[in-house]
């Protein structure tokens, strides 16, 4: 048997092939290490787009991607926005302070309604037209209660102390208050009901202007919008009166009547601004006591001049006396409660709130005087209440009175000035030497 030996050439080739295989394995290993190293992110390439993205983990799907939930329909988004807006409006308007202010304002409106109904009942059923006598009774009640309270107080709040310091100011205040009541009532004899209702609103812008300059009240845009809304409600009420046939005759002289209404509304504004100042700076008792004192004197003198004949012709009985008492009680409650409301709000907001008094009188007149009903009365009441609520939703700002930027001269300042001059003289002398 012949044994075949491997040739040297075959052994060399096999060794070469083995060496080549080992070299290839080494090259693959080095290539694997190099590839692994190349897959690591380069810290120098951070922030460069596309750098190291192959080895980075997969990012979360974007909201607009295939796995994102579908967006809500537009109708649902609009509904959510509307609900959020209503919640914000409710949180701003439906607060305890605003509800309390609205309730107090309507209580004052009911007091004014009571005075209007009793006066109209006296005029229509018993032919009694004595507005000054009715006001005189109210001022007498204020005098007997609040002026006597001031008389028994001690210190600077005593009646005599107040009269020594500010007697002439309270005479002017009492004159403005008495004549405002008289001029508005007297205007009905010359002009129409529509003119009185419309021109009586002239006192609101006058009141805002006086509050701006005297009380340093600063209004926002929402306040002017609220006043415009309230005046729109008054215009709706006047239109309802005309459609319901409540328009009176033209009167004897419309121009005189309109002038009386404007004067009365302006005097009301002056009285209300003074009332707000006294109530917030001083005290409610001082205002009511001084108005009761000088109002009694002024209205009593004017009563003897203009109404002594009308008083002598009154057919007195218990019904007429009861109507006079009811008027006096309503007017006394109005004067007593109004300072309380003004102290927590302002004179302007109170005047906006009592715009509904005519509507309350109309509602009572449906049963007592046979007035015709109109749906515009409800609309007018709603519009006025919306404007009143808007005004009360945002408080007014109070600007501080302007002060001089020059500091006052004191004895310390004079001494310091003298020391400074002396130091400067010494320095100048040393420099010269």
C-alpha positions as CSV (number, residue, x, y, z in Angstrom):
1,X,0.0,0.0,0.0
2,X,1.4,3.3,-0.9
3,X,1.1,6.0,1.7
4,X,0.8,9.5,0.3
5,X,2.5,12.3,2.3
6,X,1.3,15.7,2.3
7,X,3.6,17.9,0.2
8,X,5.3,20.9,1.8
9,X,3.4,23.1,-0.6
10,X,0.1,21.8,0.9
11,X,1.2,22.4,4.4
12,X,2.2,26.0,3.6
13,X,-1.0,26.7,1.9
14,X,-3.0,25.3,4.9
15,X,-1.0,27.4,7.3
16,X,-1.4,30.4,5.2
17,X,-5.1,29.8,5.1
18,X,-5.2,29.4,8.8
19,X,-3.2,32.5,9.3
20,X,-5.5,34.3,6.9
21,X,-8.6,33.0,8.8
22,X,-7.1,34.3,12.1
23,X,-6.3,37.6,10.6
24,X,-9.8,37.9,9.2
25,X,-11.3,37.1,12.7
26,X,-9.1,39.7,14.2
27,X,-10.1,42.2,11.6
28,X,-13.8,41.4,12.2
29,X,-13.3,41.8,16.0
30,X,-11.6,45.1,15.5
31,X,-14.3,46.1,13.0
32,X,-17.0,45.2,15.6
33,X,-15.3,47.3,18.3
34,X,-14.9,50.2,15.9
35,X,-18.6,49.9,14.9
36,X,-19.6,49.8,18.5
37,X,-17.5,52.8,19.2
38,X,-18.9,54.6,16.2
39,X,-22.4,54.0,17.4
40,X,-21.7,55.8,20.7
41,X,-22.8,59.5,20.6
42,X,-20.1,62.0,20.2
43,X,-20.2,64.5,23.0
44,X,-18.8,67.2,20.6
45,X,-21.8,66.7,18.2
46,X,-24.5,67.3,20.8
47,X,-27.2,69.6,19.4
48,X,-26.2,68.9,15.8
49,X,-29.1,67.5,13.9
50,X,-28.6,64.0,12.7
51,X,-25.5,63.3,14.8
52,X,-25.7,59.9,16.6
53,X,-29.3,59.3,15.6
54,X,-28.7,55.7,14.5
55,X,-27.9,54.5,18.0
56,X,-30.4,56.9,19.9
57,X,-33.5,55.3,21.4
58,X,-36.8,55.8,19.7
59,X,-38.6,59.0,20.8
60,X,-42.3,59.2,21.8
61,X,-44.8,59.7,19.1
62,X,-45.8,63.3,18.5
63,X,-49.4,64.4,19.4
64,X,-50.2,64.6,15.7
65,X,-48.8,61.1,15.1
66,X,-50.8,57.9,14.4
67,X,-51.0,56.9,18.0
68,X,-52.3,60.3,19.4
69,X,-55.9,60.7,20.4
70,X,-58.1,62.6,18.0
71,X,-58.6,66.3,18.7
72,X,-62.1,67.3,20.2
73,X,-64.6,68.6,17.7
74,X,-64.9,72.4,17.4
75,X,-68.4,72.4,18.9
76,X,-67.1,70.7,22.1
77,X,-64.3,73.3,22.4
78,X,-66.7,76.2,22.0
79,X,-69.0,74.7,24.6
80,X,-66.1,74.3,27.1
81,X,-65.0,77.9,26.5
82,X,-68.6,79.2,27.0
83,X,-68.9,77.2,30.3
84,X,-65.6,78.6,31.5
85,X,-66.6,82.2,30.6
86,X,-69.9,81.7,32.4
87,X,-68.2,80.4,35.5
88,X,-65.8,83.4,35.6
89,X,-68.7,85.9,35.2
90,X,-70.7,84.1,37.9
91,X,-67.7,84.2,40.2
92,X,-67.3,87.9,39.6
93,X,-70.9,89.0,39.8
94,X,-72.5,86.5,42.2
95,X,-70.6,87.6,45.3
96,X,-72.0,88.5,48.7
97,X,-70.9,92.1,48.5
98,X,-72.7,92.7,45.1
99,X,-75.8,90.9,46.2
100,X,-75.9,92.9,49.4
101,X,-75.4,96.2,47.5
102,X,-78.2,95.2,45.1
103,X,-80.6,94.4,48.0
104,X,-79.8,97.6,49.8
105,X,-80.3,99.7,46.6
106,X,-83.7,98.1,46.0
107,X,-84.7,98.7,49.6
108,X,-84.1,102.4,49.0
109,X,-86.1,102.2,45.8
110,X,-89.0,100.8,47.7
111,X,-88.8,103.7,50.2
112,X,-88.9,106.2,47.3
113,X,-91.8,104.2,45.8
114,X,-93.7,104.5,49.1
115,X,-93.3,108.3,49.1
116,X,-94.4,108.5,45.5
117,X,-97.5,106.4,46.0
118,X,-98.7,108.3,49.1
119,X,-98.1,111.6,47.4
120,X,-100.0,110.6,44.3
121,X,-102.8,109.1,46.4
122,X,-103.1,112.4,48.4
123,X,-103.2,114.4,45.1
124,X,-105.7,112.2,43.2
125,X,-108.1,111.1,45.9
126,X,-108.0,114.1,48.2
127,X,-106.6,117.0,46.1
128,X,-103.8,117.6,48.6
129,X,-100.6,119.0,47.0
130,X,-98.3,120.0,49.8
131,X,-94.8,118.7,49.1
132,X,-93.1,121.2,51.4
133,X,-95.3,120.2,54.3
134,X,-94.5,116.6,53.8
135,X,-90.8,117.4,53.6
136,X,-91.1,119.5,56.8
137,X,-92.5,116.5,58.7
138,X,-89.5,114.4,57.6
139,X,-87.0,117.0,58.6
140,X,-88.7,117.4,62.0
141,X,-88.3,113.6,62.6
142,X,-84.6,113.9,61.7
143,X,-84.2,116.8,64.1
144,X,-86.0,115.0,67.0
145,X,-83.8,111.9,66.7
146,X,-80.4,112.7,65.2
147,X,-80.0,116.3,66.2
148,X,-80.8,115.5,69.7
149,X,-78.2,112.7,69.6
150,X,-75.6,115.2,68.6
151,X,-76.8,117.6,71.4
152,X,-76.1,115.0,74.1
153,X,-72.7,113.9,72.7
154,X,-69.5,115.1,74.3
155,X,-66.2,116.3,72.8
156,X,-65.7,117.5,69.3
157,X,-68.7,115.6,68.1
158,X,-71.0,117.8,70.2
159,X,-73.7,119.9,68.4
160,X,-72.3,123.2,69.6
161,X,-68.7,122.3,68.5
162,X,-69.9,121.4,65.1
163,X,-71.9,124.6,64.7
164,X,-68.9,126.7,65.8
165,X,-66.7,125.2,63.1
166,X,-68.9,124.4,60.1
167,X,-72.3,126.1,60.6
168,X,-72.3,127.9,57.2
169,X,-71.4,124.7,55.3
170,X,-74.3,122.8,56.8
171,X,-76.6,125.8,56.0
172,X,-75.7,125.4,52.3
173,X,-76.1,121.6,52.5
174,X,-79.6,121.9,54.0
175,X,-80.6,124.5,51.5
176,X,-79.5,122.3,48.6
177,X,-81.3,119.3,50.0
178,X,-84.6,121.1,50.7
179,X,-84.7,122.9,47.3
180,X,-83.8,119.8,45.4
181,X,-86.9,118.1,46.8
182,X,-89.1,121.1,46.1
183,X,-87.9,121.8,42.6
184,X,-88.5,118.3,41.3
185,X,-92.0,118.2,42.7
186,X,-92.8,121.7,41.4
187,X,-91.6,120.8,37.9
188,X,-94.5,118.4,37.4
189,X,-96.8,121.5,37.2
190,X,-95.0,122.9,34.2
191,X,-93.6,120.0,32.1
192,X,-94.4,116.4,31.3
193,X,-93.8,113.2,33.1
194,X,-91.4,112.1,30.3
195,X,-89.3,115.2,30.6
196,X,-89.0,114.8,34.4
197,X,-88.0,111.1,34.1
198,X,-85.4,111.8,31.4
199,X,-83.9,115.1,32.7
200,X,-83.8,113.7,36.3
201,X,-81.0,111.4,35.0
202,X,-78.9,114.5,34.4
203,X,-77.9,114.3,38.1
204,X,-75.9,111.1,37.5
205,X,-73.2,112.6,35.2
206,X,-73.1,115.7,37.4
207,X,-72.6,113.4,40.4
208,X,-69.8,111.5,38.7
209,X,-68.0,114.8,37.8
210,X,-68.3,116.1,41.4
211,X,-67.0,112.8,42.8
212,X,-64.1,113.0,40.4
213,X,-63.0,116.5,41.6
214,X,-64.1,116.5,45.2
215,X,-63.8,112.8,46.3
216,X,-61.0,112.0,43.9
217,X,-63.0,109.0,42.5
218,X,-61.4,107.4,39.4
219,X,-63.7,105.4,37.1
220,X,-62.9,102.6,34.7
221,X,-64.4,101.9,31.3
222,X,-66.9,99.4,32.8
223,X,-68.4,102.1,35.0
224,X,-69.2,104.3,32.0
225,X,-70.7,101.3,30.2
226,X,-72.8,100.5,33.2
227,X,-74.1,104.1,33.4
228,X,-75.0,104.0,29.7
229,X,-76.9,100.7,30.2
230,X,-78.9,102.2,33.1
231,X,-79.8,105.3,31.1
232,X,-80.9,103.0,28.2
233,X,-83.2,101.3,30.7
234,X,-84.6,104.6,31.7
235,X,-85.3,105.4,28.0
236,X,-87.1,102.1,27.7
237,X,-89.2,103.0,30.7
238,X,-90.1,106.3,29.2
239,X,-91.1,104.6,25.9
240,X,-93.3,102.2,27.8
241,X,-95.0,105.2,29.5
242,X,-95.8,106.7,26.2
243,X,-97.1,103.5,24.7
244,X,-99.2,102.8,27.8
245,X,-100.8,106.3,27.6
246,X,-99.3,107.7,30.8
247,X,-98.0,110.8,29.0
248,X,-99.5,113.9,30.6
249,X,-100.4,117.1,28.9
250,X,-97.7,119.5,27.9
251,X,-98.1,121.7,31.0
252,X,-98.2,125.5,31.2
253,X,-94.5,126.1,30.4
254,X,-92.3,123.2,29.4
255,X,-89.1,125.3,29.3
256,X,-89.5,126.4,33.0
257,X,-90.3,122.8,34.0
258,X,-87.3,121.4,32.3
259,X,-85.0,124.1,33.9
260,X,-86.5,123.2,37.3
261,X,-85.8,119.5,36.8
262,X,-82.2,120.2,35.8
263,X,-81.6,122.5,38.8
264,X,-83.2,119.9,41.1
265,X,-81.1,117.1,39.7
266,X,-77.9,119.1,40.1
267,X,-78.8,120.0,43.7
268,X,-79.4,116.4,44.4
269,X,-75.9,115.6,43.1
270,X,-74.4,118.2,45.3
271,X,-76.3,116.9,48.3
272,X,-75.3,113.3,47.6
273,X,-71.6,114.1,47.2
274,X,-71.6,116.1,50.4
275,X,-73.3,113.2,52.1
276,X,-70.7,110.7,50.9
277,X,-67.9,112.9,52.1
278,X,-69.4,113.4,55.5
279,X,-70.4,109.8,56.0
280,X,-67.1,108.4,55.0
281,X,-64.9,111.1,56.6
282,X,-66.9,112.1,59.7
283,X,-70.1,110.3,60.8
284,X,-73.6,109.4,59.7
285,X,-75.1,111.0,62.8
286,X,-73.4,114.4,62.1
287,X,-74.8,114.4,58.5
288,X,-78.4,113.5,59.5
289,X,-78.4,115.8,62.6
290,X,-77.2,118.8,60.7
291,X,-79.6,118.1,57.8
292,X,-82.4,117.7,60.3
293,X,-81.6,121.0,62.0
294,X,-81.2,123.3,59.0
295,X,-83.7,121.4,56.9
296,X,-86.4,122.0,59.5
297,X,-85.6,125.7,59.7
298,X,-85.4,126.2,55.9
299,X,-88.4,124.1,55.0
300,X,-90.5,125.7,57.8
301,X,-89.8,129.2,56.5
302,X,-90.5,128.2,52.9
303,X,-93.7,126.4,54.1
304,X,-95.1,129.5,55.6
305,X,-94.3,131.4,52.4
306,X,-95.6,129.1,49.6
307,X,-98.1,126.6,51.1
308,X,-99.9,128.3,54.0
309,X,-103.1,128.6,51.9
310,X,-103.0,124.9,50.7
311,X,-102.5,123.7,54.3
312,X,-105.6,125.7,55.4
313,X,-107.8,124.1,52.8
314,X,-106.9,120.4,53.7
315,X,-110.0,118.4,54.7
316,X,-108.3,116.7,57.6
317,X,-109.5,113.2,58.6
318,X,-107.8,110.0,59.8
319,X,-107.2,108.7,56.2
320,X,-105.3,111.8,55.2
321,X,-103.4,111.9,58.4
322,X,-102.4,108.2,57.9
323,X,-101.1,109.0,54.4
324,X,-99.0,111.8,55.8
325,X,-97.6,109.5,58.4
326,X,-96.9,106.8,55.8
327,X,-95.1,109.4,53.7
328,X,-93.0,110.6,56.6
329,X,-92.0,107.1,57.7
330,X,-90.9,106.1,54.1
331,X,-88.9,109.4,53.8
332,X,-87.4,109.0,57.2
333,X,-86.3,105.4,56.4
334,X,-84.8,106.7,53.1
335,X,-82.8,109.4,54.8
336,X,-81.7,107.0,57.6
337,X,-80.6,104.0,55.4
338,X,-79.1,105.9,52.5
339,X,-75.9,106.9,54.4
340,X,-75.4,103.3,55.4
341,X,-75.6,102.2,51.7
342,X,-73.4,105.1,50.6
343,X,-70.7,104.2,53.2
344,X,-70.3,100.6,51.8
345,X,-70.7,101.7,48.1
346,X,-70.8,105.2,46.7
347,X,-73.3,107.9,45.9
348,X,-73.2,107.1,42.2
349,X,-74.0,103.4,42.7
350,X,-76.9,104.4,45.0
351,X,-78.3,106.8,42.4
352,X,-78.1,104.0,39.8
353,X,-79.9,101.6,42.1
354,X,-82.8,103.8,42.8
355,X,-83.6,104.3,39.1
356,X,-85.9,101.3,39.6
357,X,-88.1,103.3,42.0
358,X,-90.3,104.6,39.2
359,X,-90.9,101.0,38.0
360,X,-92.0,99.9,41.5
361,X,-94.4,102.8,41.5
362,X,-95.7,101.7,38.1
363,X,-96.2,98.1,39.3
364,X,-98.2,99.3,42.3
365,X,-100.1,101.7,40.1
366,X,-101.4,98.8,38.1
367,X,-103.6,97.9,41.1
368,X,-104.1,101.2,42.8
369,X,-104.5,103.7,39.9
370,X,-105.5,101.5,37.0
371,X,-102.3,101.9,34.9
372,X,-101.9,99.9,31.7
373,X,-99.2,97.2,31.7
374,X,-96.5,97.0,29.1
375,X,-93.9,94.4,28.6
376,X,-91.3,97.2,28.2
377,X,-91.5,97.8,31.9
378,X,-90.1,94.3,32.6
379,X,-87.4,94.9,29.9
380,X,-86.6,98.3,31.5
381,X,-86.3,96.9,34.9
382,X,-84.0,94.1,33.6
383,X,-81.7,96.5,31.7
384,X,-81.4,98.9,34.7
385,X,-80.5,96.0,37.1
386,X,-77.9,94.7,34.6
387,X,-76.3,98.1,34.4
388,X,-76.4,98.5,38.2
389,X,-74.8,95.1,38.7
390,X,-72.1,95.9,36.2
391,X,-71.3,99.1,38.0
392,X,-71.0,97.3,41.4
393,X,-68.9,94.5,39.9
394,X,-65.8,96.7,39.8
395,X,-64.9,99.1,42.6
396,X,-63.8,102.6,41.7
397,X,-60.3,103.8,42.5
398,X,-59.5,106.7,44.8
399,X,-56.7,109.0,43.7
400,X,-54.7,110.7,46.3
401,X,-54.6,114.5,46.1
402,X,-51.5,115.9,44.5
403,X,-48.8,116.9,46.9
404,X,-45.9,119.3,46.3
405,X,-42.6,117.6,45.6
406,X,-40.7,120.3,47.5
407,X,-40.1,119.1,51.1
408,X,-41.3,121.4,53.9
409,X,-38.8,123.6,55.5
410,X,-38.2,122.7,59.1
411,X,-35.9,123.9,61.9
412,X,-33.7,120.8,61.4
413,X,-33.4,121.5,57.7
414,X,-32.3,125.1,58.5
415,X,-29.7,123.9,61.0
416,X,-28.3,121.4,58.5
417,X,-28.2,124.1,55.9
418,X,-26.2,126.3,58.2
419,X,-23.7,123.6,59.0
420,X,-23.3,122.8,55.3
421,X,-22.5,126.4,54.5
422,X,-20.0,126.6,57.4
423,X,-18.2,123.5,56.1
424,X,-18.1,124.9,52.6
425,X,-16.6,128.1,53.9
426,X,-13.9,126.3,55.8
427,X,-13.0,124.2,52.8
428,X,-12.8,127.3,50.6
429,X,-10.6,129.0,53.1
430,X,-8.2,126.0,53.3
431,X,-8.0,125.8,49.5
432,X,-7.1,129.5,49.3
433,X,-4.4,129.1,52.0
